[in-house]
Every structure is written in C-alpha cells, then in structure tokens.
Amino acid sequence: MFRHILTATDGSDWAGKGVTKAIGLAAALKAKLTVVMASESYPDYLYAADLSPYAGTVFTPEQMETNRTAMQSHADEVLALVSEEARKLGVHPRLLYVPNTHPAVAITEKAAEEGCDLIVIGSRGRRGITKLVLGSQAAEVLAGTQLPVMIVK
C-alpha cells in the first residue's frame, strides 16, 4: 500500500489531527514517515495580513535574525513533540524544517524529493480564518501534487 508518508505541521490543533493520523498510518503500515514544518519569511508573513500593526514596517537585520532564531526554536519544539508522539508507536520520523518557503510549496516539493507516496495533512492550520471549509494550504497542496492526499478533519 503506502510505504512513505509525508505529513506537515504548523503546531496548530488542526495540523495535529493530520499528524496523528499520519503517525497511526505509518505505524500500521510499517511505512516511513517524513514530517515537514515550513515558515514563510517574516516580512512576507506580516504584509500578507492587511490588519497587521507592522504592515509597511522596515525591520533591522538584528530584528530579522531574532525572528529567524525564534522561528527555528519554535520549529524545533513542535517537531520534537511530533517525534515523541511517533516514537511511542514505534515510528522514527524524518523531521524537516523548511524556512522561508510557502508551506504548500514546501509540502509538495519535499514529498516529491523524499519519494513519498502519500501526503496526510490537517484540513486547516493557523490560516483557518481565511478558508472556512478547507484551509488554503490544504487546497494548494491538493492542486500542487499528483500524489494521493488525505485531508483530516
């Protein structure tokens, strides 16, 4: 059936549902598991939010480095929690943090690069407000890959 599953997280509860399902599938199928966490660059993320109090702000190199470090630390924490959950079921995941990349792009590119044959994602992540039924990242992943995609509610 499936031999290599890719799942993605942003640390949200919605994404966690997809991760939990992917871990369970990997354990049941004795499949490899790759977990991706991506983050867009700091200014792009802020400018995407029309109501951001920082819209139009120019950040110093020090502020940018502080943010990069904070995003890396957050990714390390989230991926460590996923790894711990997976190992309880005997799954030893490959953990990938992909900075400065649109999440849907990171998911589809890494799935192809890693030779995955299934993508499992939550129906919404932190951007759930922008899409009431299906999250924008989930919709973009569906449109951006030829692989089977399982979307978990």
KELO-675144 format. One line per 3 residues: number of its first residue (from 1); their letters; for each residue x, y, z negated of N, C-alpha, C. Coordinates in steps of 0.05 Angstrom, whole numbers, always signed. Atoms other than C-alpha are relative to their C-alpha. Last residue first. Layout:
REM residues N
NUM	a	X:Y:Z:X:Y:Z:X:Y:Z ~ ...;
REM end
This chain:
REM residues 153
153	kvi	+16:-21:+13:-217:+339:-194:+3:-2:-30 ~ +12:+9:+25:-160:+300:-161:-15:+23:-13 ~ +5:-24:+16:-141:+312:-89:-17:-8:-23;
150	mvp	+21:+5:+20:-110:+251:-55:-2:+26:-17 ~ +0:-18:+23:-72:+269:+8:-23:-7:-18 ~ +25:+1:+16:-54:+219:+63:+4:+18:-25;
147	lqt	+1:+21:+20:+6:+244:+103:-28:-1:-13 ~ +13:+22:-12:-2:+286:+166:-3:-23:-19 ~ -14:+26:+0:+15:+349:+128:-17:-20:+16;
144	gal	-28:-1:-7:+2:+424:+129:+14:-27:+1 ~ -4:-9:-27:-74:+428:+131:+29:-3:+10 ~ +16:+16:-19:-85:+385:+70:+5:+8:+29;
141	vea	-13:+26:-2:-28:+420:+34:-15:-18:+20 ~ -23:-3:-17:-59:+488:+51:+16:-26:+3 ~ +9:-3:-28:-126:+467:+23:+23:+3:+19;
138	aqs	+10:+26:-9:-94:+442:-41:-9:+1:+29 ~ -23:+18:-5:-54:+506:-48:-9:-27:+10 ~ -13:-8:-25:-117:+549:-38:+24:-17:+6;
135	glv	-21:-19:+3:-155:+511:-91:+14:+6:+26 ~ -25:+14:-5:-219:+476:-71:+22:+21:-1 ~ +5:+28:-3:-287:+498:-97:+26:-16:+3;
132	lkt	+18:+11:+20:-279:+567:-127:-4:-30:+2 ~ +17:+19:-15:-218:+590:-89:-17:-15:-21 ~ +3:-9:-28:-182:+653:-111:-17:-19:+16;
129	igr	+19:-22:-2:-195:+640:-185:-5:+8:+29 ~ +27:+9:-3:-160:+573:-181:-21:+21:+3 ~ +13:-19:-18:-92:+605:-170:-30:-7:+4;
126	rgr	+2:-27:+13:-62:+572:-231:-14:+20:+18 ~ -23:-6:+18:-75:+504:-200:-5:+27:-13 ~ -7:-29:+4:-136:+475:-167:+24:+2:-18;
123	sgi	+16:-16:-19:-157:+408:-138:+5:+30:-2 ~ +24:-9:+12:-99:+372:-171:-16:+18:+19 ~ +0:-27:+13:-49:+339:-126:-27:+5:-13;
120	vil	+22:-1:+19:-31:+269:-101:+3:+27:-14 ~ -1:-24:+16:+11:+264:-37:-24:+0:-19 ~ +25:-10:+12:+20:+195:-7:+7:+25:-16;
117	dcg	+23:+9:-17:+72:+162:+39:-27:+7:-12 ~ +24:+7:+15:+134:+198:+13:-22:-10:+19 ~ +12:+24:-11:+198:+197:+53:-24:-10:-15;
114	eea	-3:+22:+19:+234:+247:+9:-11:-27:+10 ~ -29:+5:+5:+243:+298:+64:+5:-24:-17 ~ -13:+9:-25:+170:+293:+87:+29:-8:-5;
111	ake	+12:+26:-6:+141:+298:+17:+12:-12:+25 ~ -13:+21:+17:+191:+353:+2:-12:-27:+5 ~ -27:+5:-9:+167:+394:+61:+14:-21:-16;
108	tia	+0:+15:-26:+93:+385:+46:+28:-5:+10 ~ +13:+27:+3:+99:+402:-28:+2:-15:+26 ~ -18:+17:+15:+148:+460:-19:-11:-28:-1;
105	vap	-22:+6:-17:+104:+491:+35:+20:-19:-14 ~ +10:+19:-20:+42:+485:-9:+23:-7:+20 ~ +4:+28:+10:+81:+517:-66:-10:-20:+21;
102	htn	+29:+2:+3:+108:+578:-28:-7:-29:-8 ~ +14:+14:-22:+182:+576:-39:-29:-1:-6 ~ +2:-18:-22:+229:+619:-81:-13:-13:+25;
99	pvy	+5:-29:+5:+247:+563:-128:-3:+15:+27 ~ -5:-14:-25:+238:+488:-114:-6:+29:-4 ~ +10:-28:+3:+243:+447:-178:+9:+14:+25;
96	llr	-11:-21:-17:+248:+373:-164:-12:+27:-6 ~ +10:-26:+6:+240:+315:-212:+13:+21:+17 ~ -20:-19:-10:+250:+243:-188:-13:+28:-4;
93	phv	+4:-18:-23:+204:+201:-231:+25:+16:+7 ~ -23:-18:+3:+221:+141:-275:+0:+19:+24 ~ -6:-14:-25:+155:+104:-284:+22:+20:-5;
90	glk	-21:+14:-14:+149:+54:-341:+8:+12:+27 ~ +12:+20:-17:+82:+79:-365:+21:-15:+16 ~ +17:+16:+18:+111:+118:-424:-13:-22:+16;
87	rae	-17:+21:+12:+165:+141:-375:-16:-18:-19 ~ -4:+22:-19:+112:+179:-335:+16:-23:-12 ~ +25:+14:-5:+88:+221:-394:+4:-24:+19;
84	esv	+6:+15:+25:+160:+238:-414:-26:-16:+4 ~ -18:+23:+1:+177:+257:-342:-6:-17:-25 ~ +9:+19:-20:+116:+302:-338:+17:-25:-1;
81	lal	+25:+11:+11:+136:+337:-403:-12:-21:+19 ~ -7:+18:+22:+207:+346:-378:-25:-13:-12 ~ -9:+25:-12:+180:+375:-312:+8:-20:-22;
78	ved	+23:+13:-11:+140:+428:-351:+8:-27:+12 ~ +18:+9:+22:+199:+447:-395:-24:-16:+12 ~ -13:+22:+14:+249:+450:-337:-18:-11:-22;
75	ahs	+1:+24:-17:+200:+491:-295:+13:-24:-15 ~ +27:+9:+0:+191:+541:-352:-3:-26:+16 ~ +5:+12:+27:+266:+547:-361:-28:-11:-1;
72	qma	-14:+25:+1:+275:+558:-286:-5:-14:-26 ~ +15:+19:-17:+220:+611:-285:+14:-27:+0 ~ +25:+7:+14:+252:+647:-345:-16:-21:+17;
69	trn	-7:+17:+23:+321:+646:-313:-25:-10:-14 ~ -8:+25:-11:+293:+674:-248:+7:-20:-22 ~ +24:+15:-9:+256:+727:-287:+7:-27:+12;
66	tem	+15:+8:+24:+318:+749:-325:-25:-16:+8 ~ -15:+23:+11:+357:+750:-259:-14:-11:-25 ~ +4:+23:-18:+304:+794:-227:+14:-24:-11;
63	qep	+28:+10:+4:+304:+841:-287:-6:-24:+18 ~ +1:+13:+27:+380:+846:-284:-28:-11:-6 ~ -12:+27:-2:+379:+859:-209:-1:-15:-27;
60	tfv	-29:+0:+1:+332:+917:-223:+10:-28:+4 ~ -13:+12:+23:+259:+913:-202:+30:+1:+2 ~ -26:+10:-9:+223:+961:-156:+14:-10:-25;
57	tga	-23:-4:+18:+150:+968:-175:+25:-11:+13 ~ -16:-22:-10:+98:+972:-119:+25:+7:-17 ~ +1:-2:-29:+48:+929:-156:+16:+25:+9;
54	yps	-27:-4:-10:+71:+924:-229:+1:+3:+30 ~ -10:-26:+9:+2:+935:-260:+28:+6:+11 ~ -24:+1:+17:-22:+877:-217:+9:+28:-8;
51	lda	+5:-14:+25:-92:+887:-191:+24:+1:-19 ~ +7:-28:-4:-77:+871:-119:-3:+16:-25 ~ +22:-7:+18:-41:+807:-138:-7:+30:+2;
48	ayl	+23:+16:-9:+1:+784:-79:-25:+7:-17 ~ +13:-15:-21:+50:+840:-95:-25:-14:+10 ~ +13:-24:+11:+67:+807:-161:-16:+15:+22;
45	ydp	+22:+9:+17:+80:+738:-131:-14:+25:-10 ~ +21:+10:-17:+122:+767:-74:-25:-8:-17 ~ +15:-22:-12:+162:+807:-125:-23:-9:+18;
42	yse	+14:-18:+19:+178:+746:-167:-14:+23:+13 ~ -17:-21:+11:+197:+697:-113:-17:+20:-16 ~ -5:-21:-20:+149:+639:-106:+19:+21:-13;
39	sam	+8:-27:+8:+153:+580:-153:+8:+19:+22 ~ -10:-22:-16:+153:+506:-139:-8:+27:-11 ~ +10:-25:+11:+146:+445:-182:+13:+22:+16;
36	vvt	-10:-26:-9:+153:+378:-148:-13:+22:-16 ~ +16:-22:+11:+146:+308:-178:+13:+27:+8 ~ -14:-26:-1:+171:+248:-139:-18:+22:-10;
33	lka	+15:-24:+5:+145:+179:-158:+19:+24:+2 ~ -16:-23:+9:+169:+112:-133:-17:+24:-3 ~ -10:-18:-21:+117:+58:-129:+19:+20:-12;
30	kla	-30:+2:+2:+104:-1:-176:+13:+17:+22 ~ -10:+10:-25:+32:+1:-151:+30:-5:+0 ~ +16:+23:-9:+0:+6:-220:+11:-12:+26;
27	aal	-3:+23:+19:+55:+50:-248:-14:-24:+11 ~ -27:+10:-3:+56:+96:-187:+6:-24:-18 ~ -3:+14:-25:-19:+101:-188:+28:-12:+4;
24	gia	+15:+25:+3:-21:+119:-262:+2:-17:+25 ~ -16:+17:+18:+34:+171:-252:-14:-27:-3 ~ -23:+9:-16:-4:+201:-192:+18:-19:-17;
21	ktv	+10:+20:-19:-69:+204:-232:+24:-11:+16 ~ +8:+24:+16:-34:+240:-290:-9:-22:+19 ~ -24:+13:+9:-1:+288:-241:-6:-25:-15;
18	gkg	-12:+13:-23:-67:+305:-207:+25:-16:-8 ~ +18:+22:-7:-100:+319:-274:+11:-16:+24 ~ -6:+23:+17:-40:+360:-295:-18:-24:+6;
15	awd	-22:+14:-13:-50:+406:-235:+7:-25:-16 ~ +10:+11:-25:-118:+425:-263:+22:-16:+14 ~ +16:+24:+5:-90:+433:-333:-10:-13:+25;
12	sgd	+28:-4:+8:-37:+481:-309:-14:-26:-5 ~ +3:-1:+29:+38:+469:-311:-29:+4:-9 ~ -7:-27:+7:+49:+486:-238:-3:+4:-30;
9	tat	+12:-13:+23:+50:+414:-217:+9:+29:-1 ~ -11:-27:+5:+62:+372:-156:-15:+12:-24 ~ +20:-17:+13:+55:+299:-138:+13:+27:-7;
6	lih	-9:-27:+8:+93:+257:-88:-24:+13:-14 ~ +21:-20:+4:+81:+182:-83:+13:+26:-8 ~ -13:-24:+11:+129:+131:-54:-21:+23:-1;
3	rfm	-25:+6:+12:+109:+59:-40:+15:+24:-12 ~ -17:-23:+1:+35:+63:-23:+26:-6:-16 ~ +17:-24:+0:+0:+0:+0:+18:+25:+0;
REM end
